[in-house]
């Protein structure tokens, strides 16, 4: 039996609960983020692929910006999970392992990573805050390493670590691709930059973390 004239061609797919449909639409959005900047994702095309109307998509997420926020939030959480530090490793080994897996994530999901770290260009403050939360989480991972060495990071050192996060982001955007330097080289650059920053700002913290 043909679909009703006002139904999308794919509308006769298995019916999903509202939560399942939301998850499906977000997953399609995250997949599209790998190929297109956030602002260029075709919402009508995604809705048609899911077998729903564009209006229903907006019903689930309230607005275009609401849908975009969910896409960015989901992509951010995926990156943070994929690079979660291993608590069983000593601090410097943990840093090395986390950075190595971050390089791997970027090489496997380059479009998604670029869209994430460029999220601050969005006109939506809520989207910028989603990206900012990822940076705070990454900086907190470094601060936690210092805490394990019984070092409390000063305000100046925390600011320097945040600047190092920005350096690593740019390094990965520019170089973490198939034709770029080997992953170990990128990790060494990131580690060397962090050590240099920490030593410049706080010699005691550097000694506790890098010389222990």
N, C-alpha and C positions, 0 to 999 in steps of 0.2 A: 504494500500500500504506500503510495507516495506521500511525502511529508506535506503538511498543510502549507499553503502558499506563503503564509507569514512566518514560517519557522525557518531557522537556518538549516542548510542541507544536512548538517551533522547533528541536528537536534534529537534524533531518535536513538542516540547512544544511551547506554545504561544510565538510569537516573541516579543522581548522587544527592546525598544530604547537603544542606547548606555549608557545613564545615568541610566536607569532602570537595565540594565545588570551589570553595574559596582556596583550599590547598591546591587544587588542580590549576586554577587560574594563576596563583602565585608561582607555581612550578613552571608554568609556561612563560611567565614574565621573567623569571630568573634565567631560563634558557635563552630567551631573546636578548637579555642583557649581555650575554657573552658575545653577541654579534652586533649590537646596536647601542649607541648612547641612550641613556634613560629617556631623554626627551623625544627620541625618535622611535621608540617602541610603538608598533601599530596596535592600538588597543582594539580596534574593530576586528583586525585580523586575528588577534588572540581570542577574542570572544567567539568568533566564528569557528576557530579551531576547537574550542571547548564545547561548541554546540549551544551557546547561549547568546542572547542579544547584548549589544553594547550597553543598553539601559540596565540590564540585569547585572552586568559587571559593576556598574556604578552603584547599584543597589547594595551589592555585597561590600563595597569599599567606600561608599559615600561620595567619592569624587575621584577624578584622575589622580590628584595628588595623594589621596589615601591609598590607591592601588600602588603608585610608585613607591610610597614609603614602605609598604609591605614587601615589595620586591627587594628593595635595598636592605631592609632589616633581615630578610631571609638569607640573602647573599652574604651579608656581614656575619651572621651567625654561623653559616657554613664555613667561612674562612677561619673564624676563631676556633671552631671545633676541630678543623683539620690541622691547626697549628697549636693545639693545646699543649702546654709544656708537660713533660714527663716528670712527675715528682720523684721517681725512683733514681733519677740521674743527679750527680753532683751539679752545683750551680753552673759552672762554665760549660760542662758537657750538655746540660739542659739547654743553655742558650744556643750552643752550636746546633743541637738537634732541632730546636724550634726554628732557627733561621733556615736550616737546610730544608725543612718541610715547608717553610714559607716560600722559598724559591721554587720548590716543586709545585706548590699550589698555584703560584703565578704562572708558571710554564704551562700547567694543565688548564688554567682558567684565566688566561691573560685578559680577555675582553671584560670579564666580570671584575677582575681586580682593578683594571684601569677605570672602569665605570665607578667602582667604589671609592677609590682615592681621589677621583675627580668630582665626587658627590658634593663637595663644598661649593662647586660652581652652580648648584641648583638654586633656583629662586625660592625654594621652599625651606624655611628655617628648620622644619621638623626633619627633613631629609638630611640637611647638614648636621643636625644633632645626632642622627643615627650613625653617620660616618665618624663623627667626633667621639662617640662612645667607643668605637672600635680602637681608635688611637689611644684613648684613656686606658682601655684594657691592655693594650700592648705595652704601654709605658708602665703600667702597674706590674706587669710580669718582670720587668727589669728591677723595679723598686723592691719586689719580693726577693730577688736574688741578693740584693744588698742586705735586706732584713735578715736573711739566713746567716749572713756574716756579721750580724749584730751591728749593722750600720743603718742609721736613720737618714734617709735622703733629705737634704736641705731643700728649701724652695728653689734655690738657684740650680741645684743638681737636677731636680725634677723638671725644671724648664729646659735644661740642657738635654735631658733624655727625650723630652718631647721633640726637640729640634732634631735629635738623632733619628727618631721615628720618621720625620719628614724626609731626612736624607735617605733612609732605607727605602721608603716608598718610591722616591725618584729614581734611585738606583735600580729597583726592580722594574719600574715602568720602562726605563731606557735599555736595560741589559738582560732581563730575565726572559729570554726567548730562545728558540732553538739554535739560532746562529750566534748567540751571545757567549760570554765567557762561561767556563764550566761552573756548575753550582758551587763547588768548593771555593772557587776564586771569589764569587760574589759574597759568600758567607765570610770569607777572610776579610774582605773589604769592609763589610758591615761590622764585624767584630773589632777590627782595628780602629774604625771610626769611633765606636763606643768607648773603647779603652782610652783613646786620645781625649775625648770629651770629658770623661770622668776624671782622668789624671789632671787635666787643666783646671777643672772646677774644684775637685776635692781629692787631694793626694791620699788622705787616710782611707777614703772610700775605695780608691783605686787599688791601694795596697791590700785592703781586706778582700777585694773581689778577684783581682788579677794576680796577686803575688802570693796568695795563701797556699 
